[in-house]
Amino acid sequence: MKKITTFADLKDIKGRNFNRMIYNQLTHLNKKFFTFLGLSLVFSLVFLSNLHAQTIVNSPLSYIGMGELYSPESPSNTMMGGIGVSNSNGIYSNQINPALLARNHYTMFEVGVNTELKNMQDYRQRQQSFGGNYQSFNLTIPVIPTRWTMSLGVRPYSSVNYETRSYRRLNVLGVDSLLYSYKGQGGVSKLSISNGVRIGKDFYLGLETGFLFGAVNRNVGTQNLSDGQFYKIQLENQINYSDFTFKAGAAYRKILKNDIVLNVGATMDLSAKLNATGVKRFVTYDLGGLNIINSDTLKSGISITQQLPVSTRVGLSVERLAHWMVGVDYVRTDWSKVDNNLGRSTVLPVSQQISIGAEYTPDFESISNYFKRVTYRIGVSQTSTPYDFAGNGLYAKDQSLSLGLALPLRNFLNYVNVSYQIGKRGTLADNSLEEQYHRVVIGLTLGDIWFRKLKID
């Protein structure tokens, strides 16, 4: 009998006619699958050139380094607080630990989009913003089933989106004043090729090769609001990123008894810096800020080395195949070499994150009750961030609760994933800035059998 190592394997051995049923269903879905996949890939290529401009919503905390980093997890991981270093059911593509890709024995295509409603406040004002972005596109292909699986993907890596203004009176009695504006906009996207292989029976190794690309603009403007002044001067600093990064992963699985499995995993970022080029110029705009009156390039083609935060992840999980799973992840990220872009001499700290998540499927074989085949997920997460908005040495904490559903479509390889996350980052008392957010992530997972001869009993 075939050894059970994944959720999909357990399904494969449930009865003589199961493979025949799956084969018939997949054959029926082949045309729809290829049509959807083709349209999605074309859509991806069309907007790849604009990915650097994508961002979720305004974030004053995106001033650090390359901006605010996106989490690498897929929609299924988002439901469980972001855990995924050790756990993978063999259907969803694991983008957190490349080693666990080797558990994927089917060709899988995944796409995800997210939306966010954020409420921000300081001691003077409140602001509400709403926005959305794609989360990821991934195509996972087993090169040698049960031994080697490859994944191709694109997702946002970081975003910069902030704007603040301040006024300064030029004299006590007059009405003349200056308007200072600070604005950052842009982002970086990541193309990746990941490979996971199984060594022996229970050990897995993986490597992710990523290519980061995008542009970030940081501008400082001054406008004299005196009578008769109809222009403003702005110092513009644009940085263009394009370089490779690498991440290694490892995992170990041990089948105990009664389909109970112990999973251990770890990943490490192997790249600590990124090459980039920059352009600096002074620009004089009209009062509306749309038309350029004059521009003077100070420096062009500047070679820049951007320091990256380096993360190390470890995870532990216990599962009963095709029924339930409970796991915990710990992430340590070193920000000490990253520029804070505020002119402060303070070295950024090491941030830490701990996440706990679980999933439960009542009965994946149920025919009479659809909701018994639904997978229910929940998770919590707490992060000590590198964001010190007030400059008092107190770094904001991010706490969140996530939950979601994986809704099956026709067979076990196709799902609609819906995730909801509520969280809070920072407090007024400690950080002078508080953010409360609501996020909804919707993902689609489609599976098929490629380059593999199916045996029917």
BELWO-V56044 format. One record per residue. N is the residue number from 0. RES is the residue in one small letter. NEAR is the number of other C-alpha atoms within 10 Angstrom. Layout:
n/res/near
N/RES/NEAR
N/RES/NEAR
This chain:
n/res/near
0/m/4
1/k/8
2/k/9
3/i/15
4/t/20
5/t/20
6/f/19
7/a/20
8/d/20
9/l/15
10/k/17
11/d/16
12/i/15
13/k/11
14/g/9
15/r/11
16/n/13
17/f/15
18/n/18
19/r/14
20/m/13
21/i/18
22/y/17
23/n/11
24/q/14
25/l/20
26/t/14
27/h/11
28/l/16
29/n/14
30/k/11
31/k/12
32/f/16
33/f/12
34/t/11
35/f/14
36/l/17
37/g/12
38/l/10
39/s/15
40/l/13
41/v/12
42/f/11
43/s/14
44/l/10
45/v/11
46/f/10
47/l/13
48/s/11
49/n/12
50/l/23
51/h/26
52/a/18
53/q/21
54/t/23
55/i/20
56/v/20
57/n/20
58/s/20
59/p/20
60/l/16
61/s/20
62/y/23
63/i/19
64/g/19
65/m/27
66/g/24
67/e/20
68/l/17
69/y/16
70/s/15
71/p/19
72/e/21
73/s/27
74/p/30
75/s/31
76/n/28
77/t/28
78/m/31
79/m/29
80/g/27
81/g/26
82/i/32
83/g/31
84/v/33
85/s/30
86/n/28
87/s/23
88/n/20
89/g/20
90/i/24
91/y/25
92/s/30
93/n/29
94/q/24
95/i/25
96/n/33
97/p/31
98/a/32
99/l/33
100/l/34
101/a/30
102/r/29
103/n/30
104/h/26
105/y/25
106/t/23
107/m/23
108/f/25
109/e/23
110/v/24
111/g/22
112/v/17
113/n/20
114/t/19
115/e/20
116/l/17
117/k/22
118/n/16
119/m/20
120/q/16
121/d/15
122/y/10
123/r/6
124/q/7
125/r/12
126/q/11
127/q/14
128/s/14
129/f/15
130/g/14
131/g/17
132/n/18
133/y/20
134/q/23
135/s/21
136/f/21
137/n/24
138/l/21
139/t/26
140/i/26
141/p/25
142/v/21
143/i/14
144/p/17
145/t/18
146/r/19
147/w/24
148/t/27
149/m/24
150/s/26
151/l/19
152/g/19
153/v/23
154/r/24
155/p/26
156/y/22
157/s/24
158/s/30
159/v/32
160/n/25
161/y/19
162/e/15
163/t/11
164/r/12
165/s/10
166/y/14
167/r/12
168/r/13
169/l/14
170/n/9
171/v/7
172/l/7
173/g/9
174/v/11
175/d/14
176/s/16
177/l/16
178/l/15
179/y/18
180/s/16
181/y/16
182/k/18
183/g/24
184/q/23
185/g/24
186/g/28
187/v/27
188/s/26
189/k/23
190/l/19
191/s/21
192/i/19
193/s/24
194/n/26
195/g/28
196/v/25
197/r/22
198/i/13
199/g/8
200/k/12
201/d/13
202/f/17
203/y/24
204/l/24
205/g/24
206/l/22
207/e/25
208/t/17
209/g/20
210/f/17
211/l/22
212/f/21
213/g/25
214/a/23
215/v/24
216/n/19
217/r/21
218/n/19
219/v/18
220/g/19
221/t/19
222/q/20
223/n/20
224/l/20
225/s/13
226/d/9
227/g/7
228/q/11
229/f/14
230/y/18
231/k/22
232/i/22
233/q/20
234/l/19
235/e/19
236/n/18
237/q/19
238/i/21
239/n/22
240/y/24
241/s/16
242/d/13
243/f/16
244/t/18
245/f/17
246/k/21
247/a/21
248/g/26
249/a/24
250/a/25
251/y/20
252/r/19
253/k/15
254/i/17
255/l/10
256/k/8
257/n/8
258/d/14
259/i/15
260/v/18
261/l/18
262/n/20
263/v/20
264/g/25
265/a/25
266/t/25
267/m/20
268/d/18
269/l/15
270/s/15
271/a/16
272/k/17
273/l/16
274/n/15
275/a/19
276/t/17
277/g/18
278/v/17
279/k/20
280/r/16
281/f/18
282/v/17
283/t/20
284/y/20
285/d/15
286/l/15
287/g/9
288/g/14
289/l/8
290/n/11
291/i/13
292/i/13
293/n/11
294/s/14
295/d/11
296/t/12
297/l/12
298/k/11
299/s/12
300/g/12
301/i/13
302/s/13
303/i/14
304/t/12
305/q/19
306/q/18
307/l/21
308/p/21
309/v/20
310/s/20
311/t/18
312/r/23
313/v/23
314/g/24
315/l/22
316/s/24
317/v/21
318/e/21
319/r/18
320/l/22
321/a/23
322/h/17
323/w/17
324/m/22
325/v/20
326/g/24
327/v/25
328/d/25
329/y/19
330/v/20
331/r/19
332/t/21
333/d/18
334/w/22
335/s/18
336/k/17
337/v/20
338/d/20
339/n/22
340/n/11
341/l/11
342/g/7
343/r/10
344/s/8
345/t/12
346/v/13
347/l/21
348/p/19
349/v/16
350/s/20
351/q/19
352/q/18
353/i/20
354/s/23
355/i/22
356/g/26
357/a/23
358/e/23
359/y/20
360/t/19
361/p/15
362/d/16
363/f/19
364/e/15
365/s/12
366/i/10
367/s/8
368/n/11
369/y/13
370/f/16
371/k/16
372/r/22
373/v/20
374/t/23
375/y/20
376/r/26
377/i/24
378/g/25
379/v/24
380/s/22
381/q/19
382/t/19
383/s/20
384/t/21
385/p/24
386/y/25
387/d/20
388/f/20
389/a/14
390/g/13
391/n/10
392/g/15
393/l/15
394/y/21
395/a/25
396/k/20
397/d/18
398/q/18
399/s/19
400/l/21
401/s/24
402/l/23
403/g/25
404/l/21
405/a/25
406/l/20
407/p/19
408/l/13
409/r/12
410/n/14
411/f/18
412/l/21
413/n/22
414/y/23
415/v/19
416/n/23
417/v/22
418/s/23
419/y/21
420/q/22
421/i/18
422/g/18
423/k/20
424/r/21
425/g/24
426/t/18
427/l/14
428/a/10
429/d/17
430/n/21
431/s/18
432/l/21
433/e/20
434/e/21
435/q/19
436/y/18
437/h/18
438/r/18
439/v/21
440/v/24
441/i/21
442/g/22
443/l/19
444/t/25
445/l/24
446/g/23
447/d/21
448/i/19
449/w/14
450/f/12
451/r/12
452/k/7
453/l/11
454/k/8
455/i/11
456/d/9
